[in-house]
Amino acid sequence: MSDNGVRTALRTLGFDKDVICPHGFRAMGRTILEERLNYRSVLIELQIAHKVKDPMGDTYNRTAFIHERTEMMQTWADYLDSLVAEESTE
């Protein structure tokens, strides 16, 4: 999905540009995945489609870590669900 698509969805949901932007979600997710959920930065960077700096270069690095990234995204979904559940009990 393009930044414009995400931006349009955010505006439709009522989020003003001064509150959040598409890149803000990426930054927030990256920070929480590493700091709170203890995932390795290489997995996070691959998931958010950033180039991973590799001393061997992209030519030789074809790792995708699909299993680990799938697990990470399920943990992320569970984390978000826990926030919703926490919010509904307040």
N, CA, C and O atoms as a printed pandas DataFrame, in Angstrom:
     atom_number atom_name residue_name chain_id  residue_number  x_coord  y_coord  z_coord
0              1         N          MET        A               1    0.851   -1.170    0.000
1              2        CA          MET        A               1    0.000    0.000    0.000
2              3         C          MET        A               1    0.897    1.233    0.000
3              4         O          MET        A               1    1.897    1.278    0.717
4              5         N          SER        A               2    0.551    2.202   -0.779
5              6        CA          SER        A               2    1.372    3.403   -0.891
6              7         C          SER        A               2    1.179    4.323    0.311
7              8         O          SER        A               2    0.193    4.215    1.041
8              9         N          ASP        A               3    2.135    5.228    0.504
9             10        CA          ASP        A               3    1.999    6.229    1.574
10            11         C          ASP        A               3    0.719    7.033    1.405
11            12         O          ASP        A               3    0.039    7.338    2.384
12            13         N          ASN        A               4    0.387    7.381    0.150
13            14        CA          ASN        A               4   -0.836    8.155   -0.084
14            15         C          ASN        A               4   -2.079    7.376    0.310
15            16         O          ASN        A               4   -3.020    7.951    0.858
16            17         N          GLY        A               5   -2.098    6.084    0.041
17            18        CA          GLY        A               5   -3.234    5.251    0.437
18            19         C          GLY        A               5   -3.393    5.214    1.943
19            20         O          GLY        A               5   -4.502    5.353    2.459
20            21         N          VAL        A               6   -2.292    5.029    2.650
21            22        CA          VAL        A               6   -2.325    5.008    4.114
22            23         C          VAL        A               6   -2.710    6.385    4.643
23            24         O          VAL        A               6   -3.520    6.498    5.562
24            25         N          ARG        A               7   -2.139    7.415    4.070
25            26        CA          ARG        A               7   -2.446    8.792    4.491
26            27         C          ARG        A               7   -3.942    9.091    4.324
27            28         O          ARG        A               7   -4.564    9.669    5.215
28            29         N          THR        A               8   -4.509    8.701    3.195
29            30        CA          THR        A               8   -5.932    8.909    2.945
30            31         C          THR        A               8   -6.775    8.144    3.962
31            32         O          THR        A               8   -7.760    8.671    4.478
32            33         N          ALA        A               9   -6.389    6.912    4.246
33            34        CA          ALA        A               9   -7.119    6.120    5.246
34            35         C          ALA        A               9   -7.062    6.786    6.616
35            36         O          ALA        A               9   -8.069    6.831    7.322
36            37         N          LEU        A              10   -5.901    7.300    6.996
37            38        CA          LEU        A              10   -5.771    7.984    8.284
38            39         C          LEU        A              10   -6.664    9.214    8.353
39            40         O          LEU        A              10   -7.327    9.447    9.363
40            41         N          ARG        A              11   -6.682    9.993    7.293
41            42        CA          ARG        A              11   -7.521   11.204    7.276
42            43         C          ARG        A              11   -8.996   10.831    7.341
43            44         O          ARG        A              11   -9.780   11.495    8.020
44            45         N          THR        A              12   -9.377    9.761    6.631
45            46        CA          THR        A              12  -10.760    9.282    6.654
46            47         C          THR        A              12  -11.167    8.849    8.064
47            48         O          THR        A              12  -12.313    9.030    8.474
48            49         N          LEU        A              13  -10.223    8.282    8.788
49            50        CA          LEU        A              13  -10.489    7.859   10.168
50            51         C          LEU        A              13  -10.466    9.026   11.153
51            52         O          LEU        A              13  -10.752    8.846   12.337
52            53         N          GLY        A              14  -10.128   10.211   10.672
53            54        CA          GLY        A              14  -10.156   11.395   11.520
54            55         C          GLY        A              14   -8.829   11.803   12.124
55            56         O          GLY        A              14   -8.785   12.687   12.980
56            57         N          PHE        A              15   -7.739   11.169   11.690
57            58        CA          PHE        A              15   -6.426   11.534   12.210
58            59         C          PHE        A              15   -5.869   12.701   11.405
59            60         O          PHE        A              15   -5.673   12.587   10.196
60            61         N          ASP        A              16   -5.619   13.798   12.060
61            62        CA          ASP        A              16   -5.063   14.998   11.441
62            63         C          ASP        A              16   -3.582   14.786   11.149
63            64         O          ASP        A              16   -2.931   13.978   11.811
64            65         N          LYS        A              17   -3.046   15.500   10.168
65            66        CA          LYS        A              17   -1.624   15.358    9.807
66            67         C          LYS        A              17   -0.703   15.750   10.944
67            68         O          LYS        A              17    0.455   15.334   10.957
68            69         N          ASP        A              18   -1.175   16.536   11.899
69            70        CA          ASP        A              18   -0.356   16.914   13.049
70            71         C          ASP        A              18   -0.354   15.841   14.133
71            72         O          ASP        A              18    0.411   15.930   15.093
72            73         N          VAL        A              19   -1.206   14.828   13.983
73            74        CA          VAL        A              19   -1.302   13.762   14.984
74            75         C          VAL        A              19   -0.459   12.556   14.596
75            76         O          VAL        A              19    0.319   12.053   15.407
76            77         N          ILE        A              20   -0.612   12.083   13.346
77            78        CA          ILE        A              20    0.123   10.891   12.906
78            79         C          ILE        A              20    0.267   10.908   11.389
79            80         O          ILE        A              20   -0.564   11.467   10.674
80            81         N          CYS        A              21    1.331   10.290   10.924
81            82        CA          CYS        A              21    1.560   10.129    9.487
82            83         C          CYS        A              21    1.947    8.670    9.252
83            84         O          CYS        A              21    2.286    7.968   10.204
84            85         N          PRO        A              22    1.903    8.201    8.008
85            86        CA          PRO        A              22    2.263    6.804    7.742
86            87         C          PRO        A              22    3.646    6.431    8.289
87            88         O          PRO        A              22    3.811    5.359    8.870
88            89         N          HIS        A              23    4.629    7.301    8.107
89            90        CA          HIS        A              23    5.970    6.995    8.598
90            91         C          HIS        A              23    5.991    6.913   10.125
91            92         O          HIS        A              23    6.788    6.168   10.696
92            93         N          GLY        A              24    5.124    7.670   10.781
93            94        CA          GLY        A              24    5.034    7.620   12.239
94            95         C          GLY        A              24    4.646    6.237   12.743
95            96         O          GLY        A              24    5.153    5.777   13.766
96            97         N          PHE        A              25    3.745    5.575   12.022
97            98        CA          PHE        A              25    3.371    4.212   12.398
98            99         C          PHE        A              25    4.543    3.261   12.236
99           100         O          PHE        A              25    4.760    2.385   13.073
100          101         N          ARG        A              26    5.292    3.432   11.165
101          102        CA          ARG        A              26    6.472    2.585   10.952
102          103         C          ARG        A              26    7.481    2.781   12.078
103          104         O          ARG        A              26    8.019    1.812   12.616
104          105         N          ALA        A              27    7.734    4.035   12.429
105          106        CA          ALA        A              27    8.703    4.337   13.485
106          107         C          ALA        A              27    8.235    3.781   14.825
107          108         O          ALA        A              27    9.018    3.199   15.575
108          109         N          MET        A              28    6.947    3.966   15.116
109          110        CA          MET        A              28    6.399    3.462   16.377
110          111         C          MET        A              28    6.488    1.935   16.426
111          112         O          MET        A              28    6.916    1.365   17.430
112          113         N          GLY        A              29    6.086    1.283   15.347
113          114        CA          GLY        A              29    6.145   -0.174   15.308
114          115         C          GLY        A              29    7.555   -0.690   15.449
115          116         O          GLY        A              29    7.798   -1.646   16.185
116          117         N          ARG        A              30    8.490   -0.069   14.751
117          118        CA          ARG        A              30    9.880   -0.493   14.821
118          119         C          ARG        A              30   10.427   -0.380   16.234
119          120         O          ARG        A              30   11.108   -1.282   16.722
120          121         N          THR        A              31   10.122    0.734   16.886
121          122        CA          THR        A              31   10.605    0.967   18.247
122          123         C          THR        A              31   10.025   -0.051   19.226
123          124         O          THR        A              31   10.758   -0.630   20.029
124          125         N          ILE        A              32    8.728   -0.268   19.161
125          126        CA          ILE        A              32    8.075   -1.201   20.086
126          127         C          ILE        A              32    8.543   -2.631   19.840
127          128         O          ILE        A              32    8.792   -3.374   20.790
128          129         N          LEU        A              33    8.663   -3.024   18.568
129          130        CA          LEU        A              33    9.121   -4.380   18.268
130          131         C          LEU        A              33   10.511   -4.652   18.837
131          132         O          LEU        A              33   10.784   -5.752   19.318
132          133         N          GLU        A              34   11.381   -3.655   18.783
133          134        CA          GLU        A              34   12.737   -3.879   19.308
134          135         C          GLU        A              34   12.806   -3.691   20.817
135          136         O          GLU        A              34   13.349   -4.547   21.516
136          137         N          GLU        A              35   12.271   -2.593   21.334
137          138        CA          GLU        A              35   12.428   -2.276   22.757
138          139         C          GLU        A              35   11.545   -3.112   23.685
139          140         O          GLU        A              35   12.009   -3.582   24.724
140          141         N          ARG        A              36   10.299   -3.297   23.323
141          142        CA          ARG        A              36    9.367   -4.001   24.220
142          143         C          ARG        A              36    9.211   -5.469   23.892
143          144         O          ARG        A              36    9.075   -6.299   24.791
144          145         N          LEU        A              37    9.230   -5.797   22.603
145          146        CA          LEU        A              37    8.974   -7.178   22.204
146          147         C          LEU        A              37   10.251   -7.944   21.882
147          148         O          LEU        A              37   10.201   -9.133   21.566
148          149         N          ASN        A              38   11.397   -7.266   21.962
149          150        CA          ASN        A              38   12.724   -7.888   21.877
150          151         C          ASN        A              38   13.033   -8.617   20.567
151          152         O          ASN        A              38   13.655   -9.679   20.574
152          153         N          TYR        A              39   12.599   -8.044   19.449
153          154        CA          TYR        A              39   12.942   -8.630   18.151
154          155         C          TYR        A              39   14.206   -7.995   17.606
155          156         O          TYR        A              39   14.485   -6.821   17.848
156          157         N          ARG        A              40   14.969   -8.790   16.863
157          158        CA          ARG        A              40   16.214   -8.316   16.267
158          159         C          ARG        A              40   15.918   -7.280   15.185
159          160         O          ARG        A              40   14.947   -7.392   14.436
160          161         N          SER        A              41   16.770   -6.287   15.130
161          162        CA          SER        A              41   16.560   -5.208   14.165
162          163         C          SER        A              41   16.583   -5.698   12.726
163          164         O          SER        A              41   15.892   -5.127   11.882
164          165         N          VAL        A              42   17.353   -6.733   12.416
165          166        CA          VAL        A              42   17.403   -7.232   11.042
166          167         C          VAL        A              42   16.021   -7.727   10.597
167          168         O          VAL        A              42   15.629   -7.510    9.451
168          169         N          LEU        A              43   15.292   -8.379   11.481
169          170        CA          LEU        A              43   13.948   -8.858   11.140
170          171         C          LEU        A              43   12.993   -7.686   10.936
171          172         O          LEU        A              43   12.185   -7.678   10.007
172          173         N          ILE        A              44   13.101   -6.709   11.811
173          174        CA          ILE        A              44   12.225   -5.540   11.732
174          175         C          ILE        A              44   12.496   -4.776   10.445
175          176         O          ILE        A              44   11.560   -4.403    9.737
176          177         N          GLU        A              45   13.745   -4.543   10.140
177          178        CA          GLU        A              45   14.103   -3.789    8.944
178          179         C          GLU        A              45   13.643   -4.502    7.674
179          180         O          GLU        A              45   13.169   -3.858    6.738
180          181         N          LEU        A              46   13.781   -5.824    7.638
181          182        CA          LEU        A              46   13.284   -6.571    6.492
182          183         C          LEU        A              46   11.767   -6.438    6.374
183          184         O          LEU        A              46   11.238   -6.292    5.272
184          185         N          GLN        A              47   11.074   -6.488    7.502
185          186        CA          GLN        A              47    9.615   -6.428    7.483
186          187         C          GLN        A              47    9.111   -5.069    7.002
187          188         O          GLN        A              47    8.115   -4.995    6.283
188          189         N          ILE        A              48    9.783   -4.015    7.388
189          190        CA          ILE        A              48    9.314   -2.690    6.965
190          191         C          ILE        A              48    9.995   -2.239    5.666
191          192         O          ILE        A              48    9.935   -1.072    5.281
192          193         N          ALA        A              49   10.633   -3.190    5.017
193          194        CA          ALA        A              49   11.202   -2.999    3.678
194          195         C          ALA        A              49   12.327   -1.987    3.624
195          196         O          ALA        A              49   12.485   -1.279    2.630
196          197         N          HIS        A              50   13.112   -1.916    4.691
197          198        CA          HIS        A              50   14.313   -1.100    4.651
198          199         C          HIS        A              50   15.472   -1.964    4.181
199          200         O          HIS        A              50   15.486   -3.174    4.409
200          201         N          LYS        A              51   16.425   -1.354    3.537
201          202        CA          LYS        A              51   17.631   -2.072    3.145
202          203         C          LYS        A              51   18.448   -2.359    4.394
203          204         O          LYS        A              51   18.657   -1.477    5.227
204          205         N          VAL        A              52   18.905   -3.585    4.517
205          206        CA          VAL        A              52   19.729   -3.981    5.654
206          207         C          VAL        A              52   21.184   -3.852    5.243
207          208         O          VAL        A              52   21.609   -4.413    4.232
208          209         N          LYS        A              53   21.942   -3.110    6.033
209          210        CA          LYS        A              53   23.371   -2.972    5.760
210          211         C          LYS        A              53   24.036   -4.309    6.043
211          212         O          LYS        A              53   23.911   -4.858    7.138
212          213         N          ASP        A              54   24.728   -4.817    5.067
213          214        CA          ASP        A              54   25.357   -6.129    5.177
214          215         C          ASP        A              54   26.775   -6.039    4.631
215          216         O          ASP        A              54   26.973   -5.598    3.499
216          217         N          PRO        A              55   27.767   -6.452    5.421
217          218        CA          PRO        A              55   29.147   -6.348    4.939
218          219         C          PRO        A              55   29.403   -7.159    3.666
219          220         O          PRO        A              55   30.312   -6.824    2.907
220          221         N          MET        A              56   28.632   -8.206    3.416
221          222        CA          MET        A              56   28.807   -9.017    2.215
222          223         C          MET        A              56   28.051   -8.419    1.023
223          224         O          MET        A              56   28.271   -8.819   -0.120
224          225         N          GLY        A              57   27.178   -7.478    1.290
225          226        CA          GLY        A              57   26.427   -6.852    0.212
226          227         C          GLY        A              57   25.168   -7.623   -0.135
227          228         O          GLY        A              57   25.048   -8.813    0.154
228          229         N          ASP        A              58   24.238   -6.927   -0.757
229          230        CA          ASP        A              58   22.962   -7.525   -1.125
230          231         C          ASP        A              58   23.110   -8.659   -2.141
231          232         O          ASP        A              58   22.236   -9.520   -2.243
232          233         N          THR        A              59   24.190   -8.660   -2.876
233          234        CA          THR        A              59   24.400   -9.692   -3.884
234          235         C          THR        A              59   24.409  -11.077   -3.265
235          236         O          THR        A              59   23.884  -12.026   -3.847
236          237         N          TYR        A              60   25.004  -11.195   -2.089
237          238        CA          TYR        A              60   25.150  -12.492   -1.456
238          239         C          TYR        A              60   24.133  -12.745   -0.359
239          240         O          TYR        A              60   23.976  -13.880    0.092
240          241         N          ASN        A              61   23.445  -11.706    0.072
241          242        CA          ASN        A              61   22.492  -11.859    1.175
242          243         C          ASN        A              61   21.084  -11.966    0.615
243          244         O          ASN        A              61   20.499  -10.974    0.182
244          245         N          ARG        A              62   20.552  -13.164    0.628
245          246        CA          ARG        A              62   19.191  -13.376    0.127
246          247         C          ARG        A              62   18.288  -13.908    1.237
247          248         O          ARG        A              62   17.257  -14.524    0.969
248          249         N          THR        A              63   18.679  -13.670    2.460
249          250        CA          THR        A              63   17.883  -14.149    3.582
250          251         C          THR        A              63   16.568  -13.390    3.655
251          252         O          THR        A              63   16.510  -12.197    3.355
252          253         N          ALA        A              64   15.524  -14.085    4.052
253          254        CA          ALA        A              64   14.212  -13.462    4.179
254          255         C          ALA        A              64   13.640  -13.658    5.577
255          256         O          ALA        A              64   12.804  -12.869    6.016
256          257         N          PHE        A              65   14.080  -14.707    6.289
257          258        CA          PHE        A              65   13.603  -14.983    7.640
258          259         C          PHE        A              65   12.079  -15.000    7.714
259          260         O          PHE        A              65   11.495  -14.441    8.642
260          261         N          ILE        A              66   11.439  -15.634    6.746
261          262        CA          ILE        A              66    9.974  -15.620    6.664
262          263         C          ILE        A              66    9.335  -16.198    7.928
263          264         O          ILE        A              66    8.398  -15.606    8.463
264          265         N          HIS        A              67    9.817  -17.327    8.411
265          266        CA          HIS        A              67    9.227  -17.941    9.613
266          267         C          HIS        A              67    9.319  -16.988   10.809
267          268         O          HIS        A              67    8.337  -16.780   11.521
268          269         N          GLU        A              68   10.499  -16.416   11.020
269          270        CA          GLU        A              68   10.692  -15.514   12.149
270          271         C          GLU        A              68    9.860  -14.244   12.002
271          272         O          GLU        A              68    9.320  -13.738   12.986
272          273         N          ARG        A              69    9.753  -13.730   10.783
273          274        CA          ARG        A              69    8.968  -12.515   10.550
274          275         C          ARG        A              69    7.483  -12.784   10.730
275          276         O          ARG        A              69    6.753  -11.921   11.218
276          277         N          THR        A              70    7.024  -13.978   10.341
277          278        CA          THR        A              70    5.625  -14.346   10.554
278          279         C          THR        A              70    5.322  -14.395   12.048
279          280         O          THR        A              70    4.296  -13.886   12.500
280          281         N          GLU        A              71    6.209  -15.002   12.797
281          282        CA          GLU        A              71    6.058  -15.057   14.261
282          283         C          GLU        A              71    6.059  -13.647   14.853
283          284         O          GLU        A              71    5.248  -13.334   15.725
284          285         N          MET        A              72    6.964  -12.806   14.380
285          286        CA          MET        A              72    7.061  -11.436   14.878
286          287         C          MET        A              72    5.761  -10.681   14.624
287          288         O          MET        A              72    5.279   -9.971   15.507
288          289         N          MET        A              73    5.191  -10.823   13.436
289          290        CA          MET        A              73    3.962  -10.102   13.117
290          291         C          MET        A              73    2.779  -10.625   13.935
291          292         O          MET        A              73    1.876   -9.859   14.270
292          293         N          GLN        A              74    2.775  -11.920   14.259
293          294        CA          GLN        A              74    1.725  -12.444   15.135
294          295         C          GLN        A              74    1.878  -11.880   16.541
295          296         O          GLN        A              74    0.888  -11.547   17.192
296          297         N          THR        A              75    3.115  -11.772   17.007
297          298        CA          THR        A              75    3.370  -11.163   18.313
298          299         C          THR        A              75    2.918   -9.708   18.310
299          300         O          THR        A              75    2.340   -9.233   19.288
300          301         N          TRP        A              76    3.181   -8.996   17.208
301          302        CA          TRP        A              76    2.752   -7.603   17.065
302          303         C          TRP        A              76    1.224   -7.513   17.134
303          304         O          TRP        A              76    0.684   -6.658   17.837
304          305         N          ALA        A              77    0.529   -8.390   16.409
305          306        CA          ALA        A              77   -0.941   -8.397   16.429
306          307         C          ALA        A              77   -1.458   -8.690   17.831
307          308         O          ALA        A              77   -2.410   -8.055   18.286
308          309         N          ASP        A              78   -0.843   -9.642   18.518
309          310        CA          ASP        A              78   -1.239   -9.966   19.894
310          311         C          ASP        A              78   -1.009   -8.778   20.822
311          312         O          ASP        A              78   -1.821   -8.502   21.704
312          313         N          TYR        A              79    0.103   -8.079   20.616
313          314        CA          TYR        A              79    0.407   -6.889   21.415
314          315         C          TYR        A              79   -0.667   -5.823   21.216
315          316         O          TYR        A              79   -1.152   -5.243   22.187
316          317         N          LEU        A              80   -1.041   -5.563   19.960
317          318        CA          LEU        A              80   -2.085   -4.572   19.682
318          319         C          LEU        A              80   -3.417   -5.001   20.285
319          320         O          LEU        A              80   -4.141   -4.173   20.837
320          321         N          ASP        A              81   -3.747   -6.285   20.186
321          322        CA          ASP        A              81   -4.979   -6.798   20.802
322          323         C          ASP        A              81   -4.960   -6.592   22.316
323          324         O          ASP        A              81   -5.989   -6.282   22.917
324          325         N          SER        A              82   -3.789   -6.766   22.929
325          326        CA          SER        A              82   -3.695   -6.576   24.385
326          327         C          SER        A              82   -3.927   -5.115   24.759
327          328         O          SER        A              82   -4.485   -4.827   25.818
328          329         N          LEU        A              83   -3.506   -4.197   23.901
329          330        CA          LEU        A              83   -3.752   -2.777   24.160
330          331         C          LEU        A              83   -5.243   -2.462   24.082
331          332         O          LEU        A              83   -5.767   -1.697   24.892
332          333         N          VAL        A              84   -5.917   -3.052   23.109
333          334        CA          VAL        A              84   -7.369   -2.851   22.968
334          335         C          VAL        A              84   -8.082   -3.418   24.182
335          336         O          VAL        A              84   -8.975   -2.776   24.734
336          337         N          ALA        A              85   -7.692   -4.626   24.608
337          338        CA          ALA        A              85   -8.319   -5.263   25.762
338          339         C          ALA        A              85   -8.077   -4.429   27.030
339          340         O          ALA        A              85   -8.977   -4.261   27.853
340          341         N          GLU        A              86   -6.865   -3.919   27.174
341          342        CA          GLU        A              86   -6.519   -3.069   28.321
342          343         C          GLU        A              86   -7.370   -1.812   28.339
343          344         O          GLU        A              86   -7.860   -1.399   29.390
344          345         N          GLU        A              87   -7.542   -1.208   27.176
345          346        CA          GLU        A              87   -8.319    0.018   27.040
346          347         C          GLU        A              87   -9.785   -0.230   27.389
347          348         O          GLU        A              87  -10.424    0.630   27.994
348          349         N          SER        A              88  -10.325   -1.385   27.019
349          350        CA          SER        A              88  -11.748   -1.657   27.253
350          351         C          SER        A              88  -12.053   -1.974   28.711
351          352         O          SER        A              88  -13.213   -1.938   29.120
352          353         N          THR        A              89  -11.020   -2.287   29.508
353          354        CA          THR        A              89  -11.242   -2.578   30.930
354          355         C          THR        A              89  -11.117   -1.332   31.795
355          356         O          THR        A              89  -11.412   -1.372   32.990
356          357         N          GLU        A              90  -10.685   -0.238   31.207
357          358        CA          GLU        A              90  -10.519    1.014   31.989
358          359         C          GLU        A              90  -11.812    1.759   32.105
359          360         O          GLU        A              90  -11.858    2.823   32.723
